[in-house]
Amino acid sequence: NNINNINNINNINKFDCLPIRSTIRIIFTKLCDLISLPSKSLLRILAEYCSNDIEKQTLIHWSSLNGREEYKSFIEKYQPSIVELLDWFPSCSPSIDHLIDCLPQLQPRYYSICSSPLESKNIIAITFTIVKNRILSIDNLQNKNEIEKIKYGLCSNWLTHICQNNNFIEKRIDCIYGDWINQNQNQNQFKLAIKHATNSMHLPQNINTPIIMVGPGTGIAPFIGFLRHRTLLIYQNQINITQLGQSILFYGCRYENHDFLFKQEIENSLLNQSLSQLHVAFSRLINNNNNNNNQQSPQYVQHKLLENAKLIKQLMIEQNAHFYICGDARNMTKEVLSTITTILNEQLQIENGQQLIAQWTKAGRLVIDVWY
């Protein structure tokens, strides 16, 4: 906890918003990523700090091309943090400055705002999934006794702590942005970094423009903000309901009665007509009839898009609608874009659906907000 001058640490400028004077505790808790998988390059560096030759050769082997299988069997399987890795190799004692130099920077986590400025100009709402993954772990490399443990998502559980235990403002949560040594005397607030979106994830300027929204899981967040904004425009008599363009929401989750986020609010949006149509896909279906022959196949948002191919073609081609996609970039986004291409090719009897998608993206009519 002692305040140290950190200018003598190599590559220290890789950290954003770095104070000139700080503590080792702050550097490790606020700046360094301690939970991501140790890279092969890090293993090779740590090997040089092992006084035990067996441990040193093990790390060198894992970091080599020939140690690919061992890297998978230990690092990728058990997902050790840097702290656990050092426990596996007790003779490894790296210098603090070199360890800080080698560890990756803790990356920011971005969440979409799911509220409207018409609700409050001073309050925002976000939606997040609490990440808790069950993984296997071992205490040491000698016994290799596997135990099950929970690996907590860093930011989502930090947010959960704020929500559940601090009632949002009861305790100051130190932010990586700001003065960590001379903290503000106001202890009734915490700070978050706000990033201005560059992807045009906002409602069209013309309220008559139809919108198509695709957001499974927490990808629903910005669209809840859209619906709240449209609802408030109506309730505050800023517009007539007949002025609103159509709004179509494609939502996906696992179970209807378990993780259908904002279900009641979305249904209310249908009633007040801020939402025109809702199409929901459930990827986990419970069969209560115990009849495997009648069991339905899991559905995803791309299946619902195909079912409404004519509607999508009509809105996008004939009414110049805006199309929004929010959610997982690894699978969902690719599948949705592929499905849109198929719809365009079939409905318009063309072969260049991808070119249309590119044109819409350039014109701001197709907006994608995704994470990995």
ABEGO torsion letter per residue (X at the ends): XBBBBAAABBGAAABBGBBABBBAAAAAAAABBAABBBBAAAAAAAAAABABAAAAAAAAAAABAAAAAAAAAAAAAAGBBAAAAAAABAABBBBAAAAAAABBBBBBBBBBBABBAAABAABBBBBBBBBBBBBBBBABAAAGBBBBBBBBBAAAAAAAAAAAAAGGAABBBBBABEBAABBBABAABBBBBBBBBAAGBBBBABAABBBBBBBBEAAAAAAAAAAAAAAAAAAAGABBAAABBBBBBBBBBABAAAABBGAAAAAAAAAAGABABBBBBBABBBBAAGBAAABBBBBBAAAAAAAAAAAAAAAAAAAGBBBBBBEBAAAAAAAAAAAAAAAAAAAAGBAAAAAAAAAAAAAGABBBBBBX
